[in-house]
Amino acid sequence: MPNLGDLLEGVSVQRFTGSRDIPVQGVAYDSRKVEPGYLFVCIKGERYDGHDFIGDAVSRGAVAFIVERDVVPPDGVATAAVTSSREALARVAQGLYGDPSRSMVCVGVTGTKGKTTTTHLVKGVLDASGRWCGIIGTVGHVIGDEVVQAKHTTPESLDIQRMLSEMREKGQGAAAMEVSSHAVVLRRVLGVDFDVGVFTNIGHDHLDFHGTFENYLAAKAAFFESLGAGRSPKGLSRTAVVNLDQPHAGHIISRTRADVLTYGITSAADVRAENVQLLRDGASFTACTPAGRAEVRLKLAGVFNVYNALAAIAGGIAVGAGLDRIMAGVEGVPGVPGRFETIDEGQPFAVVVDFAHTPDSLENVLKAAAGLGPGGMTVVFGCGGDRDRTKRPMMGEIAAKLADRVIVTSDNPRSEDPEAICREIEDGVLHVRRPGQDYEVIVNRADAIRRAVSLAKEGDVVVVAGKGHETYQIFRDRTIHFDDREVARGFLRERMGSAEV
């Protein structure tokens, strides 16, 4: 059992009261999870400030605090004042769990889109090369043989270190992690010893949090600054894997001291795809790499997944995996929940569910889906509430340009009025279409999906975008169970059942 002094090693403490010799039974940043003998780290979240819950933590048995605000320390409770509680939490967590990432191959993937699929492809590559790999990411954390539901794309630092420790205990020698821009700014990945950082792309998203695109780009670049140079404790050269086809690739490369390995299709990258063939059930291409050439047959469709596969191939090369094992790994990944996931109930038209919730990702998915059938395409989508409003008309315009029929609906409206969100999307649709011209606004998401399924003819394509793997819908006063895949499947069965009668 560590004492407080042990956990504060590596933490820059400005002021301290109490004893450093107190045994610490555990650490929490949520007062509801405090137990007797715990250290409570007060961090300021999006909605709540941990400093306001010091009294609650004391009543639950907290024996020590880390704070970044001026507070009156409770009698008999040790208190360490720091400049950044989030930075302190990361360092404490690193020590509490024995710094697991120093003995694990760690690959961090950041970008506006592609993070989830790329981490699954990286896992495929590392598994095939003999390094059993866990995942920390959006659709679930893979720890050993268990998949744990994810709350955030990148969890808090305490949870990351705990999960890495659990992976190590279960025999996993590697981890692939989605690294969000929020996580970089909020110090969630501080203390994780990444061997490889992957930059997939950057687009229009998260400006509600970052304020400007420049700040968003700076957060992505900061991750690659933190990679450092030279070899990691695992004997691997720290490497930045960068999509050279992206306009901001040069900026990312200029900000890292790590080795750089580029990938792309249209540029003279280190890892390239040639002879790309996009198929209904996947894609094929020739991978040209510093380790040699190889033919690849992906089970994942769309050019965006060719890029994701190239990122994983480059990551595999960076950690010294053999080319044959790398190819077996990427070819063996069957798909990722809610990412261009097809729903098949024997209907004579295609139905795809995808997480696309940004202008770029919606455009990519609609272009890829157009190849799934010779008929018309209907897209059902909305935009989340309490998030970047500027992308709403942009997505409406993209949908109207690329789809034959547009059905605007609700996503996760949160505290906003769902109808108001739909109207902002509709403004973009009206840049392309006249009022009522092959588009509808159906606020109820289930009704919108039912409408799309009912209208589909043989050879058509229906795309349900925005929520992907999510199994809930968030309103101002409640959260309900809602899964686009379940809803679409139910309506397809209903329609096909009626057709058989």
N, C-alpha and C positions, 0 to 999 in steps of 0.2 A: 504493500500500500504506500503510495507516494505521500510525502508531506507537501505543504504549500510551497516551501522554499524550492523543492525539486521542480514543481510545475512552473514556477516563475523564472526558472533559468531560461535565458534567451528572450525574456520579456523586458522591455524598457520601462521600468517602474519610476514614475515621477515622485510619488509620495507613498509612504507605507505606514500603517498603524497596526498594532497587534503583534502576533507571533507568527514567524515563518515555520515553526516546528509543528503546526497543527496537521494531524493526519487528514487526508482528503479521501473521502469514499467515492467521489464521482464529481462530474462537472456538468452543468446545465446552463443554457442561455434562455430557457423558458421556465419561468418560476413554477409553473404547474408540474414540471418534471423534477423539481428539487426534492431530494430525500435527505434524511439526517446525515450530517457530515459532508455535505456537498459544497463545492465552490460554485458560486453563481456569478456568471459573467454578464454584465448589463450592457446590452447592445441596443442601438436604436434601429428598429425595423421600419417597414413601410407604414404600418398602422399604429404600432405600439412602441413605447420606449421602456426597456428593461429597468431603467432607474426608477420608474414609477411603481415597480413591483418588488422593491427591496423588502418592504414589510411582509409581503406574502411569502417571499423566500425565507425570511427569518422564521416565520411561523411554521414553515415546513422543515426547518432544521438546518438551514444553511449556516456554515461556520466561517465562510470567507467570501469576499466580493472582489471583483475587478470592476472599476468604474472609470468613466472618462468625463463625468460631470462632477462639480463640487457637490458632495453630499455629506451629511452628518453621519459618520459611521455608527452603526448600532453598537451598544455596549457589549464588549466581550467578543466582537466579531472582527476578524482581521480584514483590512481593506487596502487594496493596491490601486492607486490612481495612475492611469496611463493616458497617453495621447490618443490612442485608438484601441477601443475595446475589441473591435473585430480582428485587428492584427494580433492582439494579445490572445484572443480565443484560439486563433490558428496555431500560435506557438504552444499554448497550453495543450491543445489537442494533440499536436505532434509529439509532445513529450509523454502525455498520458497513455498513448497507444503504441509507444515505442518506435515512432518514426517508420511506419511500415513501407512507405514508398522507396526508401533507400535500398531495399532489397527486392523490389519488384520492378519489372519493366513497365513504365507508365507512358501512355500515349494520350495526349490531350488534343481534342478536335474542336476548333472554334470556327464560326462562320454564321452568316444569316440563315443559310439553309444547308442541308446535307449532313449536319452533325450526327443525327441519330443513325442514319443508314451507314455512314462512314464508320462509326464506332462498331457497329455490328460486323461490317466487313473486316475491320481491323481484328476483331475477336476471331473471326474465321481464319484469318491469316496466322495469328499467333497460336491459336489452338492447333492448326495443322502443322505448325513448325515445332510443336512440342512444349509450348508455353501456355498452359491453361489460363485463359483470360477472363476476368470479370468485366462488368460494364457498370458505369455510373452514368445514367442518362434519362432522357425524357420518358420513354415508354416503360421504364422499369430498371431497377438495379439488379444485375445478375451477380449473385454472390454464391459461389459454389454451384449447386444444382437448383438453387431457389431464385425466383424472380420476385423482387420486392417492389411494391407500388411506389412510384416517384411523385413527390409533391412539387419539387422544383427541377428545372433542367440540371442545375448544379446545386447540390445541397449546401448547407452551412458547413464550415470547416470542421467542426466537431463531428458531424455525421460522416463527412468524407473520410476522416482518419479512422473512425470506428469501422466503416465498411471496408476500407483497405485492410485493416487489421483482421477482420473476419475473413476476407478473401485469402489472406496469407495463411491464416490458421487452417483453412479448408484446402490448402494446397495449391491455390492459384498464384502463379508467379508473375502474373501480368495483369494490367488493368487498362481499359480504354475508357476515357472519360470525356463527356461533352463539357466544354468549357464555355459558358455563356459570358457575354459582355458584362452582365450584372455581377457575375461571380468574380470577375477580375476587379471591378471597381470596389466591390464589397469585401475583398480579401478572402473569399471563400477557398480559393485554391492555393493560398499562401501556405508553404510548408510541404507541398506535394512536389517530389523530385521527378519532374518530367524528363524523360529521355528524348521524346519526340513531340513536337507541336505541329499540328496540321491546320493550315488556313484554307478553307474551302472557297469562300466568297464573302462579299459584303453587299448588302442591298438596303432597301428602305424599310427599317423596322426599329422598334424600341426608342424612337425619338421622344416618347412620353417620359422615358427615364433619363436619357442622355441629353436631351435638349436640342442638340444639333448633330448633324451627320459627322462633323469633324470630331466631336467628343466620342461618338460611337466608334469611329475608326481608331481614335487614340486608345480606346479601351482594348480593341482587338490587338493593336500593335504592342500595347503594354504586356500582353501575355508573352509575346515573342522576345521582348526585352528581358523578361524574367527567366527565359530558358538558360541564359548564361552560355559560356563557351567551354570547350574542352570535353573531357570524358566524365561521365557520371560515375557514382560509386559502383555501378554494375559493369563498368568497363566499356560502355557504349558511348560513342561520340554524340553529344547532344545535337539534334538536327531539327531544323525548321523545314517542314514540307509545305510548299507554297504552290497554289494554283496560278501558274504563270499567265493563263488566259484572262485573269481578272485584272481590271484597270488599276487596282490599288496594290497589285502584287509587289511592285517596286518599293512602295512605301513600307510594306511589311518587311521585306528583305533588308531594307536600309536600317531597320530598327533592331535587328537581332545580331548577336555575336556568335550564335550557333552556326554550325555547318548548314548549308542550304541545299535542298534537293527539290527541284521544281517538277511539276507535272502539268499536262495540258493536251489539247487536241490540235488547236490552231497555231500554237507557238512552238518555238524550238526548245521545248522543255527537256529535262533530263529523262523523265518518264513520259512517254507519249502513246497515244492511241492512234493507230493507222487502220485504214480499211474498215471503218466503223459501219456496222450494219444494225439498224434498229428494227427489231422484230416484235411481233405481237406479244410474245411471251418472254422477252428478254432482249439481249443485245450481244453482238459478237464483235471482236476487234483484235488487232495484233498489238500486243504490248511491246514497245521498244524501250528497253531499260539499260542502265549501265551493266547489269548482270546478264544481258542477253535478250533475245526476242522470244515471245511465246504467244500462242493463240489462246484467246479467252472467250468462253461462252458463258455469259451471265444469265442468271435466272431473273434478273431485275431489269425492267423495261425503262426506256427513256435515256436521252443523252445525258441528263443530269446524273443518272446512275453510272454511266461510263466514267464521268468525272469522279464520283465517289469511289469507284473501284480503283481508278488510278491513284487516288490519295492513299488508299489502303495498300496498294502495291508498293508505292514509294515508302510508306511507313514500314512495310516488311523489309524492304531493302535496307532502310536506315538501322534496323535492329539486327541485321545480319541473317535474316531468314533466307533459305534457299529458294531459287526461282520456282522450282517445281512445287514446293510446299506453299508458296505464296499463291500460285495459280489455283491449286487445289482449294485453298482457303476461300478465295473470292468466288470461285465457281460453286462452292458448296453452300453459300448463303441463299436460302430459298425466298426470303422476303422479310420485311420488317412490318410489324403491326401498324396499320393506319398510314403506311407510306406507299402510295400507288397500289393499294390493296384491292384486288378484284373480288367482287361478290357474285358468285355464280350459283344460281338455283335452276339452271337449265333454260333460262330465258334466251330468246333469240337476239338479244342486244347486250352490250357490255355495260357494266356498272363498276365504277371505280370510286373508292373512298381515299381521300388524301388530306394530310395535315396542312396543305398549302394555305398560308394566312398572311402572305405578303404579296405585293405586286409581282415581284420576280418569280416567286415560287408558283403563284397561280398561272402566270404566263407559261412557265415551263411545263406544268402539269397538263394544261389544256393543249399545248402543242404536242405533247407525247400521247395524250389520249386520242387525238384526232386520227392516229394511225390504227386504232383498235377496231374500227368498223367503217364501212363505206357510206353509212347514212349520216344523219344530222347529229349534232352534239348539244346536249342540254347541261348547263352547269347550275348547281344549287350551292349558294354560299352566302355568308354574312361576314361581319367583322366584330371583334370583341369590344365590349364596352370598357371604359376607363383605360384605354390604350390609345396609341397614336391615331388621331382622327384624320390626319392628312392623307393617309393611304386609302381611305374609304372610297372617294371618287375615283382614284387611280385604279383601284381594283374593279370598280364598276365599269370603267371604260375598257379595261383589258378584257373583261368577260364579254362585253358587248361586241368587241372586235373579233374575238376568237371563237365564240360559241354561237350556234344557230339560235338557241333559246336560253334566256337568262331568267333564273328564279332567285330573286333576292330574299333572304330570310334572316332569322336571328341566329347568332352564334352564342357567345357567353355575354349577355348584355351587362351583367354585373349591376352597378348602380344606375346605369343609363336607361333611358326609354328605348326599348327595342325598335319601335316605329321610327323614332328620330334617327337612329343609326341607319336603318334601311333607307330613309330619305337621303342621307348623305351619300350612300352608295349609289342610289338611283340618279343623283346628280351627274355622276360619271357615266352611267349608262346612257343618259340623255345627250351626252356629247356625241354619241354614235347613232342612237335610235330615236325615232319619234315616240311620243307617249303611247304605250300599249303595243308597240311593234315588237312582237316576239320576246317580250319580257313581262314578268309579273312580280309583284311584291306579295309574298305570303309569309307573314311574320312568324306563324307557328312552324317550327322547323320540321316536325313530323308531317304536317300537312304539305309542306313544300316538297319533301322527299316523295310522299305519296303521289303528288301531282306529276313529278318528273317521271316516276316509274309508270304511271298510267298513260302518259303521252308517248312513251318510247315505242318505236316501231322496229321491225326487224332490221338489223344492221346499224342501228343507232348506238350512241354512246352517252351514258349519263355519268357526270362527274359530281360527286358530293364533296365539297372542299371546306377546309377550315378547322375541323376538329379531329379528324384522323382517328388516333388511338383513344381519344378521351372518352370516358364513360359517364360523363356528367354534363349538366348545363347549369350555369351560375346566373341566378337572377338577383335582383336587389334584396329580396327578403327570404330567399331559399335557394338550395341547390338540389337538383333532381337527378335521378339516373337517366342518362341519355347516351346512347351509343349509335352513331350513324350507321355502323355496320349491322347492328341488330335490327334497327328500324328498316333499313333498306332490304335486308334479308326477309323480314316479316312481310313487307309489301310485295316483294317478288314472289314469295310462296303463296300469298293470297291471290296474286294475279295468275300465277301458273296453275294454281289449284282450280281457279274458275275456268281457265282455258281448257282444262282436262275434262270438265263436266260435260 
